[in-house]
Amino acid sequence: MSTMPSAERIAELRQRRRDIRRELARVRWWRRLIAARRELTIAALARPGGAEALELDDIWEALAADAPSSRELVAAVWPERGAVAPGSIEELDTLDMRLEAYEARVAENLETVTALMVKAMGEAHRRDVAERRYA
């Protein structure tokens, strides 16, 4: 039957599309993590006085009572304080640029596969209509 190969082709394209969408979601997730890490790195570098400037922090912490302290928050956000350096931002930017380029390729591939799937589905539909008309 002529509909079987097109049905298999459509199923194959659907699966490829699902796989590409999954990969695109994964890449976007990594880009969000890289962007968040970059923001955290900038915040760590921009913090006035670093961990040594605690006088004002102590006053605010006294007012905040049971809120987490700056020390607790810093330890939670930056467990490895020595790993934060100005070069970290450049490394994160480079990594994000590479991910962005890959994301663009995956998104383009998704569009191509989607177009192929829609075309195959349209051809299958036209064939079915023609077969019914002449049957």
C-alpha positions in Angstrom: 0.0 0.0 0.0 1.2 3.5 -0.8 0.0 4.9 2.6 2.3 2.7 4.7 5.6 4.3 3.6 4.2 7.8 4.1 2.8 6.8 7.5 6.2 5.4 8.5 7.9 8.6 7.2 5.5 10.8 9.2 6.0 8.7 12.3 9.8 8.9 11.8 9.6 12.7 11.4 7.4 13.0 14.5 10.0 11.1 16.5 12.9 13.2 15.1 10.9 16.3 15.9 10.3 15.1 19.5 14.0 14.3 19.9 15.1 17.7 18.5 12.6 19.5 20.8 13.9 17.6 23.8 17.5 18.6 22.8 16.4 22.3 22.3 14.8 22.3 25.8 18.1 20.9 27.2 20.2 23.5 25.5 17.9 26.3 26.7 18.0 24.9 30.2 21.8 25.0 30.2 21.8 28.5 28.8 19.6 29.7 31.7 22.0 28.0 34.2 25.0 29.6 32.5 23.3 33.0 32.6 22.4 32.6 36.3 25.9 31.5 37.1 27.2 34.6 35.3 24.9 36.8 37.4 26.1 35.2 40.5 29.7 35.6 39.5 29.2 39.3 38.8 27.4 39.7 42.2 30.2 38.0 44.0 32.8 40.3 42.3 30.7 43.4 42.8 29.9 42.9 46.5 31.4 45.9 48.3 34.2 44.8 50.5 33.4 41.1 50.1 32.8 39.1 53.2 34.9 41.5 55.3 32.3 44.4 55.2 30.0 43.0 57.8 29.3 46.1 60.0 26.2 47.1 58.0 25.3 43.5 57.4 25.3 42.9 61.1 22.8 45.7 61.7 20.5 44.5 59.0 20.7 41.0 60.3 19.8 42.1 63.8 16.7 43.7 62.3 15.8 40.7 60.2 15.7 38.4 63.2 15.1 34.9 61.9 15.8 35.7 58.2 18.9 33.9 56.8 22.1 35.8 57.4 24.4 37.1 54.6 26.9 34.5 55.6 24.4 31.7 55.2 23.2 33.1 51.8 26.8 33.5 50.5 27.7 30.0 51.6 24.6 28.6 49.9 25.1 30.5 46.6 28.9 30.5 46.4 30.1 27.3 48.2 33.5 27.7 46.5 34.4 31.3 47.0 37.9 30.8 45.5 36.4 29.8 42.2 35.0 33.3 41.5 37.3 35.5 39.5 36.9 38.1 36.8 38.0 35.5 34.2 35.0 33.4 35.2 32.7 35.9 33.5 34.6 35.6 30.2 34.5 31.8 30.5 30.8 31.8 31.1 30.2 34.2 28.2 32.3 32.0 25.9 30.3 29.0 27.0 27.0 30.8 26.5 28.1 31.9 23.0 28.9 28.3 22.0 25.5 27.2 23.5 23.7 30.0 21.6 25.2 28.9 18.3 24.3 25.3 19.0 20.8 26.3 20.0 20.4 28.2 16.7 21.4 25.0 14.8 19.0 22.8 16.8 16.2 25.3 16.3 16.8 25.5 12.6 16.9 21.7 12.4 13.6 21.6 14.3 12.0 24.0 11.8 13.3 21.9 8.9 12.0 18.6 10.3 8.6 20.3 11.2 8.3 21.5 7.6 9.2 18.0 6.2 6.6 16.4 8.5 3.9 18.9 7.5 4.7 18.4 3.8 4.6 14.6 4.2 1.3 14.8 6.1 -0.1 17.0 3.3 1.0 14.6 0.6 -0.5 11.7 2.5 -3.7 13.5 2.9 -3.9 14.5 -0.8 -3.2 10.8 -1.7 -6.0 9.6 0.6 -8.4 12.2 -0.9 -7.4 11.2 -4.5 -7.8 7.5 -3.7 -11.3 8.0 -2.2 -12.3 10.2 -5.2 -11.3 7.5 -7.7 -12.3 4.5 -5.7 
